[in-house]
Amino acid sequence: MSLEGTVQNGVIVLDPGGPPLADGTRVEVAPRTGMEPLVRKTPGVCGGRACVGNRRIAVWMLVEARTAGISDETLLTDYDPPLTRTELDAAWRYAAANPEEVARDIRDNNDAG
């Protein structure tokens, strides 16, 4: 059987019109290319909030640190291993594109403390 699909957000998704799998399962194939998303949400990791790559560094934490006056240069070196400029820039782009979500995450964290 030949499977055909399209790439959506870096993931190959089988086309809906393609042949169904025997058990009706929806399949997503994500080849490891080293270009996985720089910001992702993973259930059970940091409450499912947006994090930088596979790390437990939530975007809202970086935004809150920047708001408190911590420079990008400091943020780049505060973690082990250090954040890359590409990772930090991706976090800023995500925060700019999702301001309500990030503000809610900051509020939720402050309310929990």
C-alpha positions in Angstrom: 0.0 0.0 0.0 1.3 3.4 -0.9 0.7 6.3 1.6 0.6 9.9 0.4 0.4 13.0 2.5 1.2 16.6 2.9 3.5 18.5 5.2 1.7 20.5 7.9 3.8 22.4 10.5 6.7 20.1 9.8 4.6 16.9 10.1 3.6 14.6 7.3 -0.2 14.1 7.5 -1.9 11.5 5.5 -4.3 13.0 2.9 -8.0 12.5 3.9 -8.8 11.2 0.5 -6.1 8.5 0.7 -6.7 4.9 1.5 -7.7 4.3 5.1 -5.6 2.2 7.4 -7.0 -1.2 8.3 -8.1 -0.1 11.8 -9.1 3.5 10.8 -6.2 5.1 12.7 -5.1 8.6 11.8 -1.4 8.5 11.2 1.1 11.3 11.4 4.7 10.6 10.5 7.3 13.1 11.9 10.7 12.3 10.5 13.6 13.4 12.7 15.3 16.0 10.6 16.7 18.2 13.4 14.3 20.9 12.3 11.5 20.0 14.8 9.4 23.0 16.0 11.3 25.4 18.2 8.3 26.1 20.3 5.9 23.3 21.1 3.2 22.2 23.6 3.5 18.8 25.1 0.8 17.4 27.4 2.1 16.9 30.9 5.2 19.2 30.3 4.9 22.6 32.1 1.2 22.2 32.2 1.0 21.8 28.4 2.1 25.4 28.0 4.3 26.5 25.0 7.9 25.7 25.7 11.2 26.1 23.8 11.9 22.9 21.9 12.1 19.8 24.1 13.0 21.9 27.2 11.0 22.8 30.2 11.5 26.5 29.5 8.0 28.0 29.1 7.6 30.9 26.7 5.7 32.8 29.5 8.7 32.4 31.8 10.9 34.1 29.2 8.4 36.9 28.6 8.1 37.5 32.4 11.9 37.6 32.8 12.2 40.1 29.9 9.4 42.2 31.5 11.4 42.2 34.8 14.4 43.7 32.9 16.5 40.6 32.2 18.3 41.0 29.0 18.4 38.6 26.1 22.1 38.1 26.6 21.5 37.0 30.2 18.6 34.7 29.1 20.8 33.1 26.5 23.3 32.0 29.2 21.0 31.4 32.2 20.1 27.8 31.2 22.1 24.6 30.9 22.6 24.0 28.1 22.4 27.6 27.0 19.5 28.8 24.8 20.5 29.5 21.3 19.6 32.9 19.6 17.3 30.9 17.3 15.4 29.4 20.2 15.0 32.7 22.0 13.9 34.5 18.8 11.3 31.7 18.2 10.0 32.3 21.8 9.7 36.0 21.1 7.9 35.4 17.8 5.5 32.9 19.5 4.8 35.4 22.3 4.1 38.2 19.8 1.7 36.0 17.8 -0.1 34.7 21.0 -0.2 37.6 23.5 -3.5 36.6 25.1 -2.2 33.0 25.7 1.1 34.2 27.2 -0.7 36.8 29.4 -3.1 34.1 30.6 -0.2 31.7 31.4 1.6 34.4 33.4 -1.7 35.2 35.3 -2.3 31.5 36.0 1.2 31.1 37.3 1.0 34.2 39.6 -2.4 33.1 40.9 -1.0 29.6 41.7 1.8 31.1 43.8 
